[in-house]
Amino acid sequence: MTSILIKIPRTLNNQRRFSITKEFAVILLVPQPTCRVEHQQGIRENTKIKPADFFDHTIGITYTRGPVQDIVLWFTPATAPYIKTQHLHHSQQIIEDTAKGLTVKLKLRVNYELTALLLIFVPNIVILEPLSLRKSFYDILHKGVDGHREHDSLRPSL
């Protein structure tokens, strides 16, 4: 397996080093003043990757090779002001803003950090698209509820 190390400047991603394998990337904090590809034993230069654009369609640090998808989300009116002022991602676009709620679209690769971010907004969010993300989100919520039900006998009386 060939690895690629890419160093990017602090202004691009807070002095982080990317270690990219075929499946995913891991970012480690390493101070570096310039953007360059480091040659080391077992590492080859890759001129196809642009460090500034590599995580452009990703939330967090886990890079997945999946396609960039339209992520369509609906938020309750109580959450709408926060979403409008604190964008979830730079690709966020408002599709509809009514008294019934806010619908936004993001252009992202689905990864663990995206799912974790969206879980913060439960119960004030509905994932409309893609259906695969909606289903995995639903499964996570149900596993959590089922896990709590299994341990109800251990819960102290209130």
C-alpha positions as CSV (number, residue, x, y, z in Angstrom):
1,M,0.0,0.0,0.0
2,T,1.4,3.4,-0.9
3,S,0.8,6.4,1.4
4,I,0.9,10.0,0.6
5,L,1.8,12.7,3.0
6,I,0.6,16.2,2.2
7,K,1.6,19.2,4.4
8,I,-0.5,22.3,4.2
9,P,-0.1,25.7,5.6
10,R,-1.7,26.9,8.8
11,T,-4.1,29.2,6.9
12,L,-5.5,26.2,5.0
13,N,-6.2,23.8,7.9
14,N,-4.5,24.8,11.1
15,Q,-1.1,23.1,10.4
16,R,-2.3,19.6,9.8
17,R,-0.7,16.6,8.1
18,F,-2.8,14.3,5.9
19,S,-2.0,10.6,5.7
20,I,-4.1,9.3,2.8
21,T,-4.6,5.7,2.0
22,K,-6.8,4.0,-0.5
23,E,-9.9,4.1,1.8
24,F,-9.6,7.2,4.0
25,A,-7.5,10.0,5.4
26,V,-6.3,10.7,8.9
27,I,-5.2,14.1,9.9
28,L,-2.5,14.6,12.5
29,L,-1.5,18.0,14.0
30,V,2.0,18.9,12.7
31,P,3.3,22.5,12.4
32,Q,4.5,23.3,8.9
33,P,5.1,26.8,7.4
34,T,4.7,26.0,3.7
35,C,2.6,23.8,1.4
36,R,4.6,21.0,-0.1
37,V,4.6,17.3,-0.5
38,E,7.3,15.5,1.6
39,H,9.4,12.8,0.0
40,Q,10.2,10.0,2.5
41,Q,11.1,6.4,2.1
42,G,8.0,4.6,0.8
43,I,6.2,7.8,-0.1
44,R,5.8,9.2,-3.6
45,E,4.7,12.6,-4.7
46,N,1.2,12.9,-5.9
47,T,0.6,16.0,-8.0
48,K,-3.1,15.3,-8.6
49,I,-4.2,16.2,-5.1
50,K,-4.7,19.9,-4.2
51,P,-4.5,20.2,-0.4
52,A,-6.8,23.2,-0.2
53,D,-9.6,21.4,-2.1
54,F,-9.1,17.9,-0.8
55,F,-11.7,18.2,2.0
56,D,-13.9,20.7,0.2
57,H,-16.9,18.4,0.3
58,T,-16.3,16.9,3.7
59,I,-17.4,17.6,7.3
60,G,-14.6,16.8,9.7
61,I,-11.4,14.8,9.1
62,T,-12.6,11.5,7.7
63,Y,-12.3,11.5,3.9
64,T,-14.4,9.0,2.1
65,R,-14.2,8.2,-1.6
66,G,-17.9,8.2,-2.0
67,P,-19.6,10.6,-4.4
68,V,-20.4,14.2,-3.5
69,Q,-24.2,14.2,-2.9
70,D,-27.0,16.7,-2.3
71,I,-27.8,16.4,1.4
72,V,-31.3,18.0,1.9
73,L,-32.3,18.7,5.5
74,W,-35.4,20.2,7.1
75,F,-35.2,22.0,10.4
76,T,-37.9,23.1,12.8
77,P,-38.7,26.9,13.1
78,A,-37.0,26.9,16.5
79,T,-33.7,25.7,15.0
80,A,-33.9,27.7,11.7
81,P,-32.3,30.9,13.0
82,Y,-29.2,29.0,14.2
83,I,-28.8,27.1,10.9
84,K,-29.2,30.4,8.9
85,T,-26.5,32.2,10.9
86,Q,-24.2,29.3,11.7
87,H,-23.9,27.4,8.4
88,L,-23.2,23.6,8.7
89,H,-20.9,23.8,5.7
90,H,-19.8,26.4,3.1
91,S,-21.9,24.7,0.4
92,Q,-25.1,25.3,2.4
93,Q,-28.0,26.8,0.4
94,I,-31.5,27.7,1.6
95,I,-34.1,25.9,-0.5
96,E,-37.2,27.0,1.5
97,D,-37.7,29.2,4.6
98,T,-41.3,29.3,5.8
99,A,-43.1,29.5,9.2
100,K,-43.2,25.7,9.1
101,G,-39.5,25.2,8.9
102,L,-36.2,25.7,7.0
103,T,-35.0,23.4,4.2
104,V,-31.3,23.5,3.2
105,K,-29.1,21.7,0.8
106,L,-25.4,20.8,1.3
107,K,-23.0,19.3,-1.3
108,L,-21.0,16.7,0.7
109,R,-19.6,13.2,0.9
110,V,-21.4,11.2,3.6
111,N,-19.1,10.3,6.5
112,Y,-19.1,9.7,10.2
113,E,-18.6,13.3,11.2
114,L,-21.6,14.4,9.1
115,T,-23.9,11.9,10.8
116,A,-22.5,12.9,14.2
117,L,-23.1,16.6,13.4
118,L,-26.7,15.9,12.3
119,L,-27.5,13.9,15.5
120,I,-26.9,17.1,17.5
121,F,-30.1,18.5,16.0
122,V,-32.4,15.7,17.0
123,P,-35.4,16.1,17.4
124,N,-35.4,19.3,15.3
125,I,-34.2,17.8,12.0
126,V,-35.4,15.6,9.3
127,I,-33.1,14.2,6.6
128,L,-34.9,14.4,3.3
129,E,-32.2,13.3,0.9
130,P,-30.3,11.1,0.2
131,L,-32.5,8.2,1.3
132,S,-29.4,6.1,2.2
133,L,-28.4,8.8,4.8
134,R,-32.0,9.0,6.0
135,K,-32.1,5.2,6.6
136,S,-28.7,5.1,8.4
137,F,-29.8,8.0,10.6
138,Y,-33.1,6.3,11.4
139,D,-31.2,3.0,12.2
140,I,-28.8,4.9,14.6
141,L,-31.7,6.6,16.4
142,H,-33.6,3.3,16.8
143,K,-30.5,1.4,18.1
144,G,-30.1,4.2,20.7
145,V,-33.7,3.9,21.8
146,D,-33.6,0.1,21.9
147,G,-30.3,0.2,23.9
148,H,-31.9,2.5,26.5
149,R,-35.0,0.3,26.7
150,E,-32.8,-2.8,27.3
151,H,-31.2,-1.0,30.3
152,D,-34.4,0.5,31.8
153,S,-34.3,-2.1,34.6
154,L,-30.9,-0.7,35.6
155,R,-32.2,2.9,35.8
156,P,-32.8,4.2,39.3
157,S,-36.3,5.3,40.2
158,L,-36.9,9.0,39.9
